[in-house]
């Protein structure tokens, strides 16, 4: 059965949630300790999975329309819709759908960040890494992909769409430096690109 839950309550029961800072094998702070061990987690930073409503492999983030369907007021990045066995239903921590949705499934968003967003990205912004030729981040769903790419002192975004063979094919290239003024780290940049995907 499909239910809506607060992400914190879902994290406590999913089995993959952990705090990388408290783990002796990692011992680093990523996403304030909201971490995920699932191999298909939709967002990783510094090699660690991050627990978000929109990156969870078990469900998808509830938007405003979803919250109305479940009889709730929308709060961004707060609620997740997941499938659970009927015997696990708990009316004190879960909500059932009151209105049938127009769409049952939404494309999952994945984010991969390949550099330390607080150090290497800041150095790049200060033009120290003029010769850097590397992918900084990839944001994608099952149809569209945005690749944030550093090329010889320039920051570009490559927009790709899936072709007939199911492979991402570049269809447009944006110069991204104009977006950088108010961006403190790659995480913030990724959040802006998510809005383009949605």
C-alpha positions as CSV (number, residue, x, y, z in Angstrom):
1,X,0.0,0.0,0.0
2,X,1.1,3.6,-0.7
3,X,1.4,6.0,2.2
4,X,2.8,9.4,2.9
5,X,5.3,9.8,5.8
6,X,7.6,12.4,7.2
7,X,11.1,11.7,5.9
8,X,12.6,11.5,9.4
9,X,10.1,8.8,10.4
10,X,10.7,6.9,7.2
11,X,14.5,7.1,7.7
12,X,14.2,5.5,11.1
13,X,12.5,2.5,9.7
14,X,14.1,2.0,6.2
15,X,17.2,0.1,7.4
16,X,19.7,2.0,5.2
17,X,19.8,5.3,7.2
18,X,23.0,6.0,9.1
19,X,25.3,8.8,10.3
20,X,28.7,8.7,8.4
21,X,30.3,10.8,11.1
22,X,29.7,8.2,13.7
23,X,30.7,5.3,11.4
24,X,34.4,4.2,12.1
25,X,34.8,3.3,8.4
26,X,34.0,6.8,7.2
27,X,34.1,9.3,10.1
28,X,33.2,12.3,7.9
29,X,30.3,14.7,8.1
30,X,28.2,14.8,5.0
31,X,24.6,16.2,4.8
32,X,24.7,16.9,8.6
33,X,24.7,13.1,9.3
34,X,21.6,12.3,7.2
35,X,23.2,9.5,5.2
36,X,22.1,6.4,3.3
37,X,23.9,3.1,2.6
38,X,21.5,2.0,-0.2
39,X,23.5,1.4,-3.5
40,X,20.8,3.2,-5.5
41,X,20.6,6.3,-3.3
42,X,19.9,9.2,-5.7
43,X,22.5,11.6,-4.2
44,X,26.0,11.1,-3.1
45,X,28.6,13.5,-1.8
46,X,32.2,12.6,-1.2
47,X,31.2,9.0,-1.9
48,X,28.5,9.0,0.8
49,X,24.8,8.6,0.2
50,X,22.6,11.4,1.4
51,X,19.1,11.0,2.7
52,X,16.6,13.3,1.0
53,X,12.9,13.0,0.1
54,X,13.8,13.3,-3.6
55,X,16.8,11.0,-3.6
56,X,15.3,8.0,-1.8
57,X,15.2,4.8,-3.9
58,X,12.1,3.6,-2.1
59,X,9.8,6.5,-2.9
60,X,9.5,10.1,-4.1
61,X,9.1,13.5,-2.6
62,X,5.5,14.7,-2.0
63,X,4.8,17.9,-3.9
64,X,1.9,20.3,-3.3
65,X,-0.6,18.3,-5.3
66,X,0.4,15.1,-3.5
67,X,-0.1,16.7,-0.1
68,X,-3.6,17.9,-1.1
69,X,-4.4,14.4,-2.2
70,X,-3.3,13.1,1.2
71,X,-5.2,15.9,3.1
72,X,-2.1,17.8,4.3
73,X,-0.4,21.2,3.9
74,X,2.7,21.0,1.7
75,X,6.1,21.5,3.3
76,X,9.1,21.3,1.0
77,X,11.5,18.4,1.5
78,X,9.4,17.1,4.4
79,X,7.2,14.3,3.1
80,X,7.9,11.2,1.1
81,X,5.5,8.7,-0.6
82,X,6.5,5.1,-0.2
83,X,5.0,1.6,-0.6
84,X,4.8,-0.5,2.5
85,X,3.1,-3.9,3.4
86,X,-0.5,-3.4,4.7
87,X,0.4,-5.0,8.0
88,X,3.0,-2.2,8.6
89,X,0.5,0.6,8.4
90,X,0.4,2.9,11.4
91,X,-2.2,5.7,11.5
92,X,-0.1,7.7,14.0
93,X,2.9,8.1,11.7
94,X,1.4,7.6,8.1
95,X,-1.3,9.1,5.9
96,X,-3.4,7.4,3.4
97,X,-4.4,9.0,0.1
98,X,-7.8,10.7,0.1
99,X,-7.9,11.7,-3.6
100,X,-6.8,9.5,-6.5
101,X,-3.8,11.1,-8.2
102,X,-3.6,11.9,-11.8
103,X,-0.1,10.3,-11.9
104,X,1.1,7.4,-9.8
105,X,4.8,7.6,-10.4
106,X,7.3,10.5,-10.8
107,X,10.8,10.3,-12.2
108,X,13.4,10.0,-9.5
109,X,16.1,12.7,-9.4
110,X,19.7,11.7,-8.9
111,X,22.6,13.9,-8.0
112,X,26.3,13.0,-8.0
113,X,28.9,15.4,-6.8
114,X,32.4,14.5,-7.8
115,X,34.5,17.2,-6.0
116,X,34.5,18.6,-2.5
117,X,31.9,21.3,-2.8
118,X,33.4,23.5,-0.1
119,X,37.1,23.5,-1.2
120,X,37.8,22.6,-4.8
121,X,34.7,24.5,-6.1
122,X,35.7,27.6,-4.2
123,X,39.2,27.4,-5.6
124,X,37.7,27.0,-9.1
125,X,35.6,30.1,-8.5
126,X,38.8,32.1,-7.7
127,X,40.4,31.0,-11.0
128,X,43.1,28.9,-9.4
129,X,42.0,25.8,-11.4
130,X,42.0,27.4,-14.8
131,X,43.3,24.1,-16.3
132,X,40.7,22.0,-14.6
133,X,38.9,19.7,-17.2
134,X,36.5,17.7,-15.1
135,X,32.9,16.9,-14.3
136,X,31.9,18.6,-11.1
137,X,28.3,17.3,-10.7
138,X,25.6,15.3,-12.6
139,X,21.9,15.9,-12.0
140,X,19.5,13.6,-13.8
141,X,16.2,11.8,-13.9
142,X,15.1,9.0,-16.3
143,X,14.8,11.4,-19.3
144,X,17.0,14.5,-18.8
145,X,20.6,14.9,-17.5
146,X,22.5,18.1,-16.6
147,X,26.3,17.8,-16.3
148,X,28.2,20.6,-14.6
149,X,31.6,20.7,-16.3
150,X,34.7,22.7,-15.7
151,X,36.7,23.5,-18.9
152,X,39.8,25.6,-18.9
153,X,38.5,28.2,-16.5
154,X,34.9,28.1,-17.8
155,X,32.0,26.5,-16.1
156,X,29.4,24.9,-18.5
157,X,26.2,22.9,-18.2
158,X,25.6,20.2,-20.8
159,X,21.9,19.3,-21.1
160,X,21.3,15.8,-22.4
161,X,18.2,13.8,-23.3
162,X,17.8,10.0,-23.8
163,X,17.9,8.9,-27.4
164,X,16.3,5.9,-29.0
165,X,19.0,3.6,-27.6
166,X,18.3,4.8,-24.0
167,X,21.6,6.7,-23.9
168,X,22.0,10.3,-22.9
169,X,22.8,12.5,-25.8
170,X,23.9,16.2,-25.5
171,X,21.4,18.6,-27.0
172,X,22.5,21.9,-25.6
173,X,25.5,23.6,-23.8
174,X,25.0,26.5,-21.4
175,X,27.7,28.8,-20.1
176,X,27.2,28.6,-16.3
177,X,29.4,31.3,-15.0
178,X,26.5,33.7,-14.8
179,X,24.8,31.5,-12.2
180,X,27.8,31.4,-9.9
181,X,27.6,34.7,-8.2
182,X,25.2,33.6,-5.5
183,X,26.3,30.0,-5.3
184,X,28.4,29.0,-2.2
185,X,28.8,25.3,-3.0
186,X,27.8,22.7,-5.6
187,X,24.9,21.5,-3.5
188,X,23.2,24.9,-4.0
189,X,23.9,24.7,-7.7
190,X,22.4,21.2,-7.9
191,X,19.3,22.4,-6.2
192,X,18.8,25.1,-8.9
193,X,19.3,22.5,-11.6
194,X,16.7,20.3,-10.0
195,X,14.1,23.0,-10.7
196,X,15.0,22.9,-14.4
197,X,14.4,19.1,-14.4
198,X,11.1,19.4,-12.6
